[in-house]
Structures are given as C-alpha cells and as structure tokens.
Amino acid sequence: MDPKCQCLELNDGHFIPILGFGTYAPEEVPKSEALEVTKFAIDVGFRHIDCAHLYQNEEQVGQAIRSKIADGTVKREDIFYTSKLWSTFLRPELVQPALEKSLKNLQLDYVDLYIIHFPAALKVLEKCKDAGLAKSIGVSNFNRKQLEKILNKPGLKYKPVCNQVECHPYLNQSKLLDFCKSNDIVLVAYGALGSQRLKDWVNPSYPILLEDPVLCAIAKKHKQTPALIALRYQMQRGVVVLAKSYNKKRIKENMQVLDFELTPEDMKAIDGLNSNVRYFT
C-alpha cells in the first residue's frame, strides 16, 4: 500500500485505506463516466475503490484502474478494490462464478475485499478467499445479532474483516461500532453524507444532513465544507468512510479530509446529532 495512504489493519493482516471512493451512480449517468471519474479519483490520491456487480460499471472501473497501472500512477498492490456479491448469487455453487465474472469484467486477478450485500452465511465466501480470488472477505448491512450469529458459528474459518453499513451523524451506529471494534471488525460507512441525491432510494422529507446547523458551524470554524466535516468525523472514530461523487471538484475536495482535525468538542457536538435517521430504508 502507498505509504501516503492512511490505513487501518484488518483482522487478517491486510490493510484498508480509511478513505474510499464510492463508484455507484444512478442509472441515468452514462457508464463511461465511471471510467473518467475513477481515473480522476486515483489521480488525486484515492487508493480504495468501492464497487459492486450490481452497479453495472465494473468493466469501466476496472479499465480505469488498469489504465492508471499502465501509465505508472499506481501499482496493483497500491489499490484496494472492493466488490460485492449480490443476493441472487447466494447459492454456494453460484458464489465463485459470480466473483469470477466480476474479475473478468474488471480484468483483474483478484479483489482486495469481497463482501455480501445482505445478511447471509459468510461460509459462501470462504472458497473465494481460499482460491486467492479475494484477499479479504466481509459483510454488509449486518446488525449486532446477525454478526454474533456468524462469529459464534462452529467451524467459522475467517472472521469478516468488515461490516459495511449506512452511517452518518444522524445515524452514527455507535453501539454497532463498539461491538465491531471489540471483535476486531472494521466498520465501513456508506451514505456518509446523507445521500439526498439518490432520489429513488431516499425519503425526500428527511432533513438534509449537509445543511445541519451544527455541521455548518463546525465547517465554518475549520474553513471546510460540511461534507468534509461529516467524512472527518468518521475517520476520527476509526471508521472507514466511502465518499461517493461524480463531480471532479468534489472528488478532489474530499481528499482534503486528511489535512485537518476535529477537536474533542467538535466530535462530541456531532455525536449529539444522532437521531436514528435512516436514509436507506
């Protein structure tokens, strides 16, 4: 991994960059844009790329990664690439072919992390790790009970390295975060900026996170944007955070999250915003 990149160690010894680039885009966005913005994200310093079969753009994202390897910007081992197994492929015999299809689209030999989108047995992913197709395996959208069930399973070969969940100042997941930390599982936050732009998924009547007066006041104090405050908040809690944007100015801006620090008072004030608002129902 690139020494400039701030990383957390996973329970299997691999490292995950704490800031990730989310590549999901609504259907109306042309797939070619995924190629452009992923190349740009790598150029400005992102090393963790979060994608999935479901996003239908792995081909373009893979092309972007390969072109940045070809032009010498990065080596393959500098990039941490996450893909996900969609719920239609949970039958054990479908899992490895699903990952192989992703790898074929990406034209890569392995993914750094393969996770299950929805609660299901982790066992289905173990073969992918054993075959070297995925360096690490993890889960997504698991609550504490579901995690406990997996962790207590007799014959568990690999503990999930992460749990990727919706997490932002209005839903700070502090109990789940404590539980994950105590079991050496990294929490990965998606929807970290409140995700108002995804009209099909998100309830329009919900408060707009990035207009929150507390976040705006802290942003003003640090001369940063509310989005950067929301991202930085996660990093300082030891949460890996995904920043999703197809806007080059914002992609570049998101990298500035590494350049400043929130005070304990700031953190406490943001903790106080938790109101269990779920944008992704």
C-alpha positions as CSV (number, residue, x, y, z in Angstrom):
1,M,0.0,0.0,0.0
2,D,1.0,3.6,-0.7
3,P,2.7,4.9,2.4
4,K,0.9,8.3,2.0
5,C,-2.4,6.5,2.5
6,Q,-3.9,6.4,5.9
7,C,-5.0,2.8,6.5
8,L,-6.5,0.5,9.2
9,E,-5.3,-3.0,9.7
10,L,-7.9,-5.7,9.1
11,N,-8.1,-8.8,11.3
12,D,-6.5,-10.9,8.5
13,G,-3.4,-8.8,8.3
14,H,-4.3,-6.8,5.2
15,F,-4.7,-3.0,5.3
16,I,-7.7,-0.9,4.1
17,P,-7.3,2.8,3.3
18,I,-9.6,4.8,5.6
19,L,-11.0,6.9,2.8
20,G,-12.7,5.1,-0.1
21,F,-14.1,6.2,-3.4
22,G,-17.7,5.0,-4.0
23,T,-18.5,4.3,-7.7
24,Y,-22.3,3.8,-7.6
25,A,-24.2,6.2,-9.9
26,P,-27.9,6.4,-10.7
27,E,-28.9,4.7,-14.0
28,E,-29.2,7.9,-16.0
29,V,-25.5,8.5,-15.6
30,P,-23.6,7.1,-18.6
31,K,-21.3,4.2,-17.7
32,S,-18.4,5.9,-19.5
33,E,-18.4,8.5,-16.7
34,A,-17.4,5.8,-14.2
35,L,-14.2,5.4,-16.2
36,E,-13.4,9.1,-16.2
37,V,-14.2,9.8,-12.5
38,T,-12.4,6.7,-11.3
39,K,-9.2,7.6,-13.2
40,F,-9.5,11.1,-11.8
41,A,-10.1,9.8,-8.2
42,I,-6.9,7.7,-8.5
43,D,-5.0,10.8,-9.9
44,V,-6.0,12.9,-6.9
45,G,-4.9,10.2,-4.4
46,F,-7.8,7.8,-3.7
47,R,-6.5,4.2,-3.3
48,H,-9.6,2.5,-2.1
49,I,-12.3,1.9,-4.7
50,D,-15.7,0.6,-3.7
51,C,-17.8,-1.0,-6.4
52,A,-20.2,-4.0,-7.0
53,H,-21.6,-6.2,-9.6
54,L,-24.9,-4.5,-9.0
55,Y,-23.6,-1.1,-10.1
56,Q,-23.1,-2.4,-13.6
57,N,-19.9,-0.4,-14.1
58,E,-17.2,-2.8,-13.0
59,E,-15.9,-3.0,-16.6
60,Q,-15.3,0.8,-16.7
61,V,-14.0,0.9,-13.2
62,G,-11.6,-1.9,-14.0
63,Q,-10.5,-0.2,-17.1
64,A,-9.7,3.0,-15.1
65,I,-7.6,1.0,-12.6
66,R,-5.7,-0.7,-15.3
67,S,-5.0,2.5,-17.2
68,K,-3.6,4.1,-14.1
69,I,-1.4,1.0,-13.5
70,A,-0.3,1.1,-17.2
71,D,0.6,4.8,-17.0
72,G,2.7,4.2,-13.8
73,T,0.5,6.2,-11.5
74,V,-0.1,3.2,-9.2
75,K,0.8,-0.5,-8.9
76,R,-1.9,-3.1,-8.5
77,E,-1.0,-3.5,-4.9
78,D,-1.5,0.2,-4.2
79,I,-5.2,-0.1,-5.0
80,F,-7.7,-1.6,-2.5
81,Y,-10.6,-2.8,-4.6
82,T,-13.9,-3.9,-3.1
83,S,-16.6,-5.8,-4.9
84,K,-19.9,-7.3,-3.6
85,L,-21.9,-10.4,-4.0
86,W,-25.5,-9.6,-4.9
87,S,-28.3,-11.5,-3.2
88,T,-29.2,-13.5,-6.3
89,F,-25.9,-15.4,-6.1
90,L,-26.0,-16.7,-2.6
91,R,-26.4,-20.4,-3.5
92,P,-22.9,-21.8,-2.7
93,E,-22.3,-23.0,-6.3
94,L,-23.0,-19.5,-7.7
95,V,-20.6,-17.6,-5.5
96,Q,-17.2,-18.2,-7.0
97,P,-18.6,-17.9,-10.6
98,A,-20.1,-14.5,-9.6
99,L,-16.7,-13.3,-8.4
100,E,-15.0,-14.7,-11.4
101,K,-17.5,-12.8,-13.6
102,S,-16.6,-9.6,-11.7
103,L,-12.9,-10.3,-12.2
104,K,-13.4,-10.9,-15.9
105,N,-15.3,-7.6,-16.2
106,L,-12.6,-5.8,-14.3
107,Q,-9.8,-7.8,-16.0
108,L,-8.1,-8.1,-12.6
109,D,-6.7,-11.3,-11.0
110,Y,-8.2,-10.7,-7.5
111,V,-10.2,-8.2,-5.5
112,D,-8.9,-6.9,-2.1
113,L,-12.3,-7.3,-0.4
114,Y,-15.4,-9.2,-1.3
115,I,-18.5,-8.7,0.7
116,I,-22.1,-9.9,0.9
117,H,-24.6,-7.1,0.4
118,F,-27.2,-8.6,2.7
119,P,-27.1,-10.8,5.8
120,A,-26.3,-14.4,4.7
121,A,-23.7,-17.0,5.6
122,L,-20.2,-15.9,5.3
123,K,-19.3,-19.5,4.5
124,V,-20.2,-18.9,0.9
125,L,-17.2,-16.5,0.5
126,E,-14.6,-18.6,2.2
127,K,-13.8,-20.5,-1.0
128,C,-13.1,-17.3,-2.8
129,K,-10.5,-16.3,-0.3
130,D,-9.0,-19.8,-0.3
131,A,-8.8,-19.6,-4.1
132,G,-6.9,-16.3,-3.9
133,L,-9.7,-14.5,-5.8
134,A,-10.4,-12.3,-2.8
135,K,-7.7,-11.2,-0.3
136,S,-10.3,-10.5,2.4
137,I,-14.0,-11.2,2.9
138,G,-16.6,-9.2,4.8
139,V,-20.2,-8.4,5.2
140,S,-22.6,-5.5,4.7
141,N,-25.9,-4.4,6.4
142,F,-25.4,-6.8,9.4
143,N,-26.8,-5.8,12.7
144,R,-25.2,-6.9,16.0
145,K,-27.4,-10.1,16.4
146,Q,-26.5,-11.2,12.8
147,L,-22.8,-10.6,13.4
148,E,-22.9,-12.6,16.7
149,K,-24.6,-15.4,14.9
150,I,-21.7,-15.5,12.4
151,L,-19.0,-15.1,15.0
152,N,-20.4,-17.9,17.1
153,K,-20.8,-20.3,14.2
154,P,-18.9,-23.5,14.8
155,G,-16.2,-24.0,12.2
156,L,-16.0,-20.3,11.2
157,K,-12.9,-20.3,9.1
158,Y,-12.5,-16.5,8.6
159,K,-14.0,-13.7,10.6
160,P,-15.5,-11.0,8.4
161,V,-12.9,-8.2,8.2
162,C,-15.6,-5.5,7.9
163,N,-19.2,-4.6,8.2
164,Q,-20.3,-2.0,5.6
165,V,-23.4,-0.1,6.8
166,E,-25.2,3.2,6.4
167,C,-23.5,5.5,8.9
168,H,-23.5,9.3,9.2
169,P,-24.0,11.9,12.0
170,Y,-27.8,11.3,12.0
171,L,-27.2,7.5,12.3
172,N,-23.9,7.2,14.0
173,Q,-24.1,3.5,14.8
174,S,-22.1,4.0,17.9
175,K,-23.3,0.7,19.6
176,L,-22.6,-1.3,16.5
177,L,-19.2,0.4,16.1
178,D,-18.2,-0.5,19.7
179,F,-19.3,-4.1,19.1
180,C,-17.3,-4.3,15.8
181,K,-14.2,-2.8,17.4
182,S,-14.4,-5.2,20.3
183,N,-14.5,-8.1,17.8
184,D,-11.7,-6.7,15.5
185,I,-14.1,-5.9,12.7
186,V,-13.8,-2.6,10.8
187,L,-17.0,-0.6,10.3
188,V,-17.2,0.9,6.8
189,A,-19.6,3.8,6.4
190,Y,-21.7,4.3,3.2
191,G,-24.3,7.1,2.9
192,A,-21.8,9.1,5.0
193,L,-23.1,12.4,3.5
194,G,-26.8,11.6,3.9
195,S,-27.3,10.6,0.2
196,Q,-30.0,13.1,-0.6
197,R,-29.1,12.9,-4.3
198,L,-30.3,9.4,-4.8
199,K,-33.9,10.2,-5.4
200,D,-35.2,6.7,-5.9
201,W,-33.8,5.4,-2.7
202,V,-34.1,8.2,-0.2
203,N,-37.2,9.7,1.5
204,P,-37.3,13.3,0.3
205,S,-39.0,14.5,3.5
206,Y,-35.9,13.7,5.7
207,P,-33.7,16.5,7.0
208,I,-30.7,17.3,4.7
209,L,-27.6,16.3,6.6
210,L,-25.2,18.7,4.9
211,E,-27.5,21.6,5.9
212,D,-27.4,20.8,9.5
213,P,-26.5,23.9,11.6
214,V,-24.1,22.1,13.9
215,L,-22.1,20.7,10.9
216,C,-22.2,24.0,9.1
217,A,-20.9,25.9,12.2
218,I,-18.0,23.4,12.7
219,A,-17.3,23.6,8.9
220,K,-17.1,27.4,9.1
221,K,-14.8,27.2,12.1
222,H,-12.4,24.9,10.3
223,K,-12.9,26.7,6.9
224,Q,-14.0,23.3,5.4
225,T,-17.3,22.1,3.8
226,P,-19.9,20.3,5.9
227,A,-19.3,17.2,3.7
228,L,-15.6,17.2,4.8
229,I,-16.7,17.5,8.5
230,A,-19.0,14.5,8.1
231,L,-16.2,12.5,6.5
232,R,-13.6,13.5,9.0
233,Y,-15.9,12.7,11.9
234,Q,-16.0,9.0,10.7
235,M,-12.2,8.8,10.3
236,Q,-11.6,10.0,13.8
237,R,-13.9,7.4,15.2
238,G,-11.8,4.7,13.4
239,V,-14.5,4.2,10.7
240,V,-13.5,3.6,7.1
241,V,-15.6,6.1,5.1
242,L,-16.8,6.0,1.5
243,A,-17.1,9.3,-0.4
244,K,-19.3,9.0,-3.4
245,S,-19.2,11.7,-6.0
246,Y,-19.1,12.0,-9.8
247,N,-18.2,15.7,-9.5
248,K,-14.4,16.2,-10.1
249,K,-14.3,19.3,-7.9
250,R,-15.9,17.4,-5.0
251,I,-13.8,14.3,-5.6
252,K,-10.6,16.4,-5.3
253,E,-12.1,18.3,-2.3
254,N,-12.8,15.1,-0.5
255,M,-9.1,14.3,-0.3
256,Q,-8.7,17.3,1.9
257,V,-10.3,15.3,4.7
258,L,-6.7,14.1,5.5
259,D,-5.5,17.6,6.1
260,F,-7.3,18.8,9.2
261,E,-8.5,17.5,12.6
262,L,-11.7,17.9,14.6
263,T,-11.4,18.8,18.3
264,P,-12.9,16.5,21.0
265,E,-15.6,19.2,21.4
266,D,-16.4,19.1,17.7
267,M,-16.7,15.3,17.9
268,K,-19.0,15.5,20.9
269,A,-21.2,18.0,19.2
270,I,-21.5,15.8,16.1
271,D,-22.2,12.8,18.3
272,G,-25.1,14.8,19.7
273,L,-26.8,14.9,16.2
274,N,-27.6,11.1,16.3
275,S,-31.3,10.7,15.7
276,N,-31.5,7.3,14.1
277,V,-32.5,8.7,10.7
278,R,-32.0,6.0,8.1
279,Y,-31.9,7.4,4.5
280,F,-31.8,3.9,3.0
281,T,-34.9,2.1,4.3
